[in-house]
């Protein structure tokens, strides 16, 4: 009986930590997305670094290595266009985490750019395209919501 209670407590604690980490991941991800929308390469580099460090320091989770690798590509990019090229991979991995998460602090929209054939996440329904910035700010659509 005590073993069952201990197992249940560990599972609940792990679930709670994962939910908190998912919210932190989304917050860091959104900072990167917003910097790309603003076409601010300097801020993008800083926010990508913050995202990378938070993933690196996080407990192990199923997609950790793939997410570190994809975020690392963004971090190594020497200009905003290269950062944007690597952003789709980060976005699809983060969406996979979000769509399977039970607890989120806010609604998350999975959005799609038909011109780049690429996805991103947003906490706003309004389209603000990180792949083109001001050039095509409203290009895209919401394809899923969590």
N, C-alpha and C positions, 0 to 999 in steps of 0.2 A: 504494500500500500504506500509506504513512504517513498519507494523508488518511483512509483507511478506519479506521485505528487511532485517529486523532484524533477522528473522528466517533463511534466506539464509546465512547471515553473520555468525551466530552461527554455522550452519551446516558446513560451509567451514572452520571455525576456528577449530572445533572439528575434522574434517577430517585431517587437516594439523597437529594437535597435535598427532593424532593417527599414522599418517605416520612417524613422527619424533620418536615417542615412539617405533614403530615397528623396525625402524633402530637401535635404541639404544638397544632394546631387542636382536636383531640378533647379534649385536657386542658383548654384554655380553655373550650370548649363545656360540658364536664362541670361546671366550676365555676359557670357560669351556671345550668345545670339544677339543681344542688344548692341554690343560693340560692333558686330559684323553689320547689323542693320544701319548703324551710324557711320559705317566705313571708317572707323577709328582704329587703325592698325596698332597703335601704341597701347590703347586700352584693351584691345583684343588680345594682344600678347600677354598682358598682365592677367586678364581674366582666364585665359587658357591655362596659364601657369597655375593659378589658384585651383581651377578645376582638376588639373593633372595631380597636384599635390594632395587634394582632398580624396581623390580616387586611390592614390598610392598609399595614403595613411589609413584608408578605410579597411574594415575587416574583409576577409575573403568573401566574395560572392561569385556566382556562376560566370558572369560576364566581365569580371575584373581585368583579366589579361588582355582581352580584346579591346576593352574600353581604354586601358592604359596605352596600348599600341596605337589606336586611332587618335587619341588625344595627343600622344607623343608626336605623331605626324603633323598635327596642327601646330604644336609647340616649336617644331623645327622649321616650319615654314618661314620664309624670310619676307613675305609680303602678304597683304590681305587677300589677294586672289588665290594664293596657295593655301591660306588658312581656310578660305571658303571651299576649296576643292576637297579638303579633308573633313569638312564639317558634316557632310551627309552620313558618313560612316559613324561618327560620334552620335549623331541624331538617331539613327536607326537602333543603335545599341541602347541608348538612354530610353527610347520609346519602349523597347522590349522590357526593360526594367519597370518603367512606369505602368504599362498596361497590366503587368502582373502584380502590382503593388495594391494592397488592400486599403492603406491609409495614406492619403495625400492631404496637404493643407489647403489645396485649391484645385480647381479644375485645370486640366492640361489638354491642350488642343494639338493634335498631330496634323501638320500642314504640309502641303505639297506644292512645289514649283514645277509646272509642266515644261518650262523653258530649259531648266537645268536637269529635269527628271530627278529631283532631289527633295528630301524631306527635312523638316525641322519641327521643334516643339515650341509651344508658346503658352503662356498663362492668360493670354488675351485672344478672344475670338477673331478680332480684327487682324487682317493679314499685314505683316511687316516683314518683307522678304529679306533674309540675311544674305542671300546669294547675289543680289544685285544692288542692295542699298537703295539710295534715292532714285537711281536710274529706272527701277521697276518695283518700287516699294510695295505696291498692292497686287503684284502678280502672284497668284496662288489660290489655294482653297483649303478648307478644313476637310480632312478625310476621316478623322476619328476623334473621339473625345473620351477622356478618362476622368 
